[in-house]
């Protein structure tokens, strides 16, 4: 069958049967036996999957000795998704697909958690569940934006110890009125796709949680609005309605995030393979790599390189697309 003869032709609606897998031979497709494709997955998320996109990914995969068999693209959460199973897994291919140009996100992983089984997702908050760094927004309102943004950037790139950098940044907020926090709490810019991802997982009975190096003022709003299972973050010390420049309690750093993930898995009796972690900063990497499937979203280069999967062009709905797409492709026997 020649669904791929015209590279700029959309694949959605091209008449490809959605109840079978197809391998690519040149620009021809042949129905594939799913039994031969149990080494991993390739998932493509785009605003419009073209024949040329699929051919490009298949060619790159072939260069690393990986053969893929794809399912017909479908529309999920406002995007088009094309899922494929592979005959093997390649760490080099995993890295190469993170660099695809254009508005397309592609991942190559060994496995996906099952939506139909109990699971846990743990997310960072700032620049992951919301489209800002809260401490930077507070700093702008207090007039120390440039100083704090520079420290934040260094910390997220892994150039500064997180605890040290957080104390330094919070210290610069000494004397700021607490009203700044409440004003920001009311206007948090939610990351596109966050509601869709959370609702998808909650529909399937998953536990949904946030562990953030940010602040309880803001994660509590998300917990209330989206009915999250639990949240963990840092707490400003406030006296007479003003920030003291200090924190209360232990700092939530990378080790606390991993501990939170493990606590959730143990509490609910869920295997690690049924866990997802998503974040954007260097301090998220340990939990991203501790989970059954970890995503870096809009991340710094060091995080993109070391995370199992990346979302570079879309929101958290890309993760929802891939999870649902994996469920659909796994139905093909």
C-alpha positions, 0 to 999 in steps of 0.5 A: 500500500502506498500511503506515503507516496506524497511527503506533504500529504496528511496521513489522518484521513488517508484511508489507513486501517486503524486496526493493524500495524504497518511497516515501511519499505521505501515509500510503501507500507506492508501490514506487520505482525505485532509479535515482531515489534515488542522492543519499544515504542516511537510516538509522534505528536504534531498539529498534522502528521504528514507522510514525510514526517513518518518517513523521516522518523522511520529513516532515522530509526533505520539508521540506528538499526530500529524497525518500526511498525505504525498505527494510523494517526488519530486525533487526541486532545487537539493534536494528531498522534502517530504511534509505532511499535519497534523491534528493538530499543536504541539509546542513540535513537532516543537522543536523536528524536529529541532534536527533530526540527519543526513543531513536532515532538517525538519520543522513543521509549522502551515502555509506557505505563498502562492507563488501565492499571493504577498509577501515580504521576508526580509533577514539578509545578513552576514551568511545568504545571504553570507557565511561570516561575513563581519566585521570579514573578514575586521578585518582579513585583517587589523590584528585585526581578533581575537579581532573582531571575539570574539565580533561578536560571543558574539553578535550573541549568544545574550550575548552582546548588538548589538549596543554596540558591533558593535561600539566596533568592528568598532572602532578597524578598525580605520585607515584601508584602504577603499580598503579592503572593495572593495576587499571583495565586489568583492569576497563575497561568496554567500550562496548556494540557495540564487539565487534560492530562490530570483529568485523563489520569484521574478518570483512570483512577491514578493518583496525581501529585505535585512536588515542587521547589516552589511554594505551598501558596501556589500548589495548594491552589492547584490541589484545590482546583484540580483535586490532586491527591497531594502536594509538597512544596516550600513555605514562606515565613510570614510575620505581620503580613510581610515576608521575612526572607526565610523559609519554614521547615525543610526545603523541597529539593531533588531528593525530597521529590524522589522520596515523595514519589517512592512514598506515593508508590508505597502508600498505594501499592503501585509498582514503579513501572506504573509511575510518571514524573514530569519536570523542567529543571535540573533538580527534577532529573532524579525523580524523572529518572526514578519514575517508570516514565519520565518527561522533561517539558520545555527543559534546559539542554542538560535536562532534555539530554538526560530525560527518557522523553521530552516535550519541546513544542507542546504542552502537557497534552502531549503526554496525554496524547502519548499515553492514550496513543500507547493504549490504542496501539497496544490493542492491536494483536 
